[in-house]
Amino acid sequence: MSGVITKFAITSMVMWMAPVAIVYGFYYQVFPGVSQMSSSAQTLASGFLAVISVNLVIGFYICMAMKETPHQEPQPDPTFLANAKASINQPTSSQVSDDSSGKGKGKGKVE
C-alpha cells in the first residue's frame, strides 16, 4: 500500500513541478531560442508545453497503474454479503399484500 502512495505522491509532485519549470524556463529565457520569440509567442508556447507536460505525467501514471499487479484477489465484505443474502430470502411487501384490497376499486374508475 505504501508503494501506491509513494507513486501517487511522486507523480503529484512532478505534475506540479513540470509546468512550473516550463513556464519559469520560458519567462527567464533558460531554453535556447526563446529570446528570439515575441512575448505573446513565449506565453503561448510555455502554456501549451505546460499543459502537454501535465497530460504526459497523467498518462505515465495511468500506465504505471495498469501494469501494477494486484496483491490479492478482492473479497466482498462479509457483513454486506450476509445482509444481501438475507434480503434475497425475505419476501417483499408487494408479494405479501398481492393487491388484497380488491382489484380495480378506486383508481380512476367511474361507476
Disulfide bonds with the S-S distance in Angstrom:
none
